[in-house]
């Protein structure tokens, strides 16, 4: 049970014994048990009057339940722990950390079913703590246990196991049935997302007059801290739900309820990234959506947009295929504004091609290529680049970049490059390659020679999926 493929360590390394020498080494279990942590937080509450137990208690319950259920799952659901008390588990001190550890597996016994194990956890973990600390009473709902079960087994297998609990548990039958029905309607909220939403709500209670920029910056910080980008593959509605449950939580207008429908379609696999951006773009242009909502929805649609970036949506229609994109406004080194976006028509692709030709670069565009263009304040195309993303979606190849000769050496090429990197990060691209031309320029943007790749290569940091784009 120490390690499992793709899962964190559950117990510490076992100690060693050498009977021929008459010596043994006792294992060292680092960290603070849940029992000690709760008592320490209670002492601090009595000293300074700040209750840190209440926000920590749900996380402690979820993490401990997940550790004890993980042991049950890793033993083929055959063995459980008799000691499921707060004294037998070490929980990370913060809800954005992972890796609860079991202190001792000595008091194990044969499993008598999931229902009995969950009831034992309630009786020996939750009930004693809530009797001792009155301020925690009623905060640990059974939903925390059920959510821990789904984290361990996966959503479908977890719900199937939970259905078997309903007919045999007097204490948990009602809560389990309600949890199953709610999850079927609204989807499952994994631990990282659950506590990310909770942290934002605690912040906004203290910052009721927060500006839209402050709200977005807080969400971006939370997104990175909780590493929510890793949830997207298993939970494609994670980012939309984060916004729906935080900055749009109090909205019940028709446009806000459309976000709920988007979550449903994402979970059902009926909506991909391009379709989501298109629907969000249409949402932004509704008459009943205000300026603050447009600001927030733009950053929901395009994660790389920073709180201070000036951006708007643009819709295009190519051959009956309607698509949405964001327009980012930057300023060059002379203070002149320019905009970066995807082309909105084949004519703009033609203008970009002519700009490459005027710069004495031979280029050949293909249907697989994607483009970014830069336009001056009068709407004239003054630069652009084109690239291709591989079928797996994790690598991209930058073909060429060009800027009109009259606008060179003012940071426009840098703006194009940084916007490309930000967009690729938000799409899950981890690696960008380009040809070995003008290497000194590309070195400044983090490209280097790597023996495994032709030309030049740049790694995009995976943890920057929600980071704001750089503005030159």
N, C-alpha and C positions, 0 to 999 in steps of 0.2 A: 504493500500500500504506500510505500515511500514515494514512488514516482509513477506517473502514468503519462502516456504519450499525449503531448499537448496540454497537460494539466499541471498546475503548480505543485510543489512539494507539500505533502500533507503532514508528515512527521519529520523530526530531525534525524540526522544520521545516527544509526545504531552505534552503541559503544562497542569496544573490543574486549575480549577476554583471552588470556594466555595461561591455561591451567598448568602447563609444564613449568611455568615460572612463578605461579601463584600470584599473578597480578591481574588486575582488570581496570578498565577505564570507564568511568561513569559519563554518560552523555550530558552535554550541556545544552539546555533549552533556553535560548535567548528570548528576551521580551517579557512583557507584563501580562499576566493572566487577566481574563475578563473580570474576575472577582476583584483583583487588586486595583484594576483600572477604575471600576465603578466606585470603590471606596475612596480612591485618591480624588476622583472628581467630586465626590460628596464633601470631602474635607475642604476642597477649594471653594465649593459653593457656600459652605458655612463661613469661610474666611472673607470672601469678597462679595458674596451675594449674587454672583453670576452663575446661573444654572447651565453647566456644560454637560451634565448627565443626560438631559432630555434629548438634545440633538444627537448624542452619541449612542443612546440606547437602541434605537431601531437598527443602526448599522451593526452594533455588537450582536444583536439577536440574529440578523440575517447572516452575518459572517460565520457565527458559531454554528448555526443550523446547517449552513452549507458545508462546513468542515465535517460535522458528524454524519451528514448524509453522504458526503463524498466517500467516507470510509465504508459505509454500507454498500455503495455502488461499486467500489473497487474490489470488494470481496465477493462480487457476483450476487449481491443482495442476500448473502447467507449470514453475515455477522454484523452485530451492532455493538455499541458501547453501552455498558451499564452505567458508567459515570459520564453523564452528559451535563455536568454542572458547569457553572462559570469558572470554577477552579481548574478545569481540565482542558482549557483552550486558551490560546494566545491570539488575540485579535489585533490587527494593526491599529495604531492610535488615530488614524484619519480615514475618512470614508472614501478617499480617492486612492487609497493604497489597497493592495491585494495580498493574499497569502496568510490566512489564518492557519495556525499550527495546533495540532493536538499534542498535549503534554504526555499522556500515557495511554497506551492501548491494552494495558494489562487486564482491565476489568471488562473484557468483551464476552459476549454470549451469543447464542444462536438467535437469529432474527425470528420474531413471531409475527412479522408483517409490518408494513409501513405505518399503518394506523397506530399500532401500539408504540412504535418508535417515536412518532410525532407527538403522541400524548405524553410519553415519558419526558420528552424535551420540554413540553409545556409545564409539566409538574415539577421537574427538577432544575430547570433553568429559568423560565420566565416567572413562574408563580413565586418562588422564594425571594427573587430580587424585588418584585413589585410589592411584596409584603413588607420588605425591609425598607424600601425607599418609596414613600407615598407619592412623591412628585413624578414617579415613573408609571404609576398605576394606569393601566389601560392603553399605554402607548405602543405596546408590542402586540399588534394584531396577528391573527393566524395567517394573514396574507403574506407576512414576512417569511414564514416557514414554507408556504406553498411556492413563493417566488424562489427561495433557495433551492427547492426541489427541482424547479424548471431550469435553474442555472446548472445543476449537476447533470440531469438526464437529458436536457434539451426540451424544447417547448412541447412537441407532440408526445414524446415518451413520458414527459413529466405529467402532462394532463391525463394521459391514459392511466398512469399509476395513481394519480389523485382520484380518479373516478372509482377506483377500487376502495378508497378510504370512506367514501360517502355512506355505503350501506352498513359499515361495521363500527363507526366511531360516533358515539353520542355527542361528544364535545365538539368535534370538527366537521360533522356532516353538513350543517347549515353553512358555515363559512366556506367550506370546500366547494359546495354547489354554487354559491354566489361567485366565488373566484373563477370557477370554470366558465360560467356564463359570461362574466365580464371580460375575461381574456378572449373568449370567442368573438365578442363584439368589438372590443377595442384593441386587441393585441396585447402582447406581453411587454412589460417595461423591465429590461434587465437592470442589474444592480447599479452599474456605472451611470446609466441614464437616470434611474430613480433618484440617486443621491445627488447627481448634478442638478436636477430640477429642484430638489429640496434645498440645496445650497443657494441657488439663485433666489428662491422664495424668501429665505431667511435674510438675504442681502437686501432685497427690495423692500422688506418691511422696515428696514432701517434707513432706506434711501428712497422715500416715497416720491420725492420731487426730482428723481434722477432724469437726466436728459436722455434722448434716444442714443446719442453717442456713448454715454456712460453705460447704458443698458447693453449695447452691442459689445463694448469692450469687455464688460463683465462676462457676457456669454462666451466670447472668444477665449478669455482666460480659463473659464470653466471647461470649455470644449477641449482645450489642450491638456489641462490638468487631469481630467478624467479620461483622456485618451479615447474620446468618443468616436474618432474616425475608424477605429477598429471594429466598431459595431455595425458599420454600414452593410457589410456583406450578409451577415446573419439577420440584421434588422434594418431593412432598407428605409423604413420610415423614421429612423432615429432622429435625424436632424430636423425634419418637419415637426415631429412630436416635441422635440426640445423647445422650439419656438412656440408651438401651440400651448404648451403647458407653462410657459414662462411669460414672455412679453405679450402674448395674445391670450393669456389664460382667462381674463375677465371679459373677453369679447364674445358676444353671442349674435352678432350681425350675420346676415346671409353670407357675406364674403368670408367671415371667420369660420363659419361652418364648412365652407368649401375646403379648408385645410384638413378637417376631419375626413372628408371624402378622399382627399389626396393620400392621407395615411392609409386608409382602407385599400385604395388601389395599389399603393406601393407594396403593402403586405401581401396582396393577392398576386403580385407580379404583373399587374395590368398597366403599370406606369413605369417607364424608364427615365433616365436622367434628362434626356432631351424633352420628353413629354412633360416632365415636371416643370422644367424651366418655361416651357410654352404656357402651361396653365398658370404658373405664377405670374408670368408676364401679362397675361390677360387679366389676372386678378388686380394687378397694380393699376391698370388703366380703368378700373371701374370708378364710376362717379362717387360711390359711397366710401371710397378708400381715401383717407386723409394723408397729409404730407408725412407725418411720423410713421404711419403704417407703410407707406411706399418706401421710406428709408429702411425700415426693418425688413420688409419683404425682399428688397434688393439684396440684402446680405444673407437672407435665407437662401435665395436662388444661387448666389455666387459666393461661396465661403471665403474666397480670398480677399474680398473687399474689406478694407479697413474702415474703422469708424469715421476717420477724417476724409476718406476718399469721396470725391464728387462723382456720382454715377446715376445713370438712368437706364430704362429699358428701351430697346428698339426691336420692332417686329419686321420680319421680311417674309416674302412669299416667292419662292422659286418653283416655278412649274407646278403650282398647286400645293407645294409642301410648305406649310407655315412654320416658322421657327422664331424663337426669341433669343435675344442676347443682351448683355449689359454693355453700356457705354461708359468707360472710365475717363474722366477728365483730369489731365495732368498739366504741369507747366514746364516749359523748357528753361534753360539757364538764363534766358533773357526775360523770363516772366510771362512769355506768351502762352496762352492755353492751347492745348491740342487734345484730341480725343482718340481713344483706342477702342476698337471693336472688331467684330467679324464683318466681312463684306455683306452688304444687304442685297446685292444684285450681281448678275454676271458682268455688267458693265464695269463695276468696281474691280473685279478680277482682271478685266482687260486693261484697266488703267494701271493696276499694279504690275502687270506684265510689261507694259510700255515703259514703266519706270525702271524696271530691271534692264530692259534693252537700252534705254538712254544712259544707264550706268555701265554699259558694255559687259553685261553679264548674261550669258546664255542660260535660259531656264526652260524647263518643260513641266507644265502643270498636269496632274492626273486626277481622276475622280477620288483617289484616296487622300489627296492633300487637303489640309485645313489651313486657314489663313487668318492673320491679324493685320489690320491696316491702321495707320495713323492719319488723321485729318486735321487740318488747321482750323482756326475759328470760322473761316468762311466755307468750310466743308470740302476743301480741295484735298485730294489724297497726296500726302507728302512722304509716305514711307510704308513699309510693311514687311512681313515675313511669311514663309509658308513651311509647313512641317507635316509629319505623318506619325500617327500613333499605331503601334503594332496591334495585332488581333487580341492579344492578352490584356491590353490596356495598361501595362506597367512600364513600357518603354516608348520613347518618342525619338524621332530623328528630325533635327532642324536642318532644313535644306539650305535656304539662303535668307539674308536680311538686307534691306536696302533703305536708304533715306535720300530724298531729293537733295541734290548738291547744294541748293540754296539754304537748306535747313540743317546741314551737318555740323557736328561739333557743338551741339547745344543740348545733348542728352536725350534726344528723341529715340535713338537706337537703344539706349539703356532702358528707357521707358518701355519699349516694345519687348525687350528681352525679359525684364522683370515681370511684366504682365503675363508673358507666356509661361514663365516658371510658376507663377502663382496659380494660373488656371490649370496647368498640368498637375500641380500638387493636389488641388481640390478634386481632380478627376482620378486620383490614385496612381498617377505615373510616378515612378521612383527613379528613373534613369533617362537622361537626355544625351544623345550623341549628335555629332555634327562632323562635317568634313574638316580636313587639315588645311584650312585656308584662313588667313588673317589670325594665326594662333595667338599673337600677342593680345589682340582684342578679346578673344574668348578666354584667355587665361584670367583676365580681370573679372570675368563672370564665373569663375570657379571651375572652368573646364580644365582637364589635364589629360595627359597621355596615359593609357592603360593597356597593358599587353593583351588583354582579352578582347579589346574592341578596336575597330579601325577608326582612324581619325582621332577625335577628341571626345571626352565623356565627362558628364557632370552628374553627381548623385543629388537627388532632391530629398531633403530631410522628410521622413515619414511623419514626424510629429508636428509638422508645420501645416497640416491640412486646413486648419482654420485660421492661419496667420494672415494678417493684412499684407497686401502687396507692397513692395518697396516703391517709394516715389522718389525719383532722382531730383 
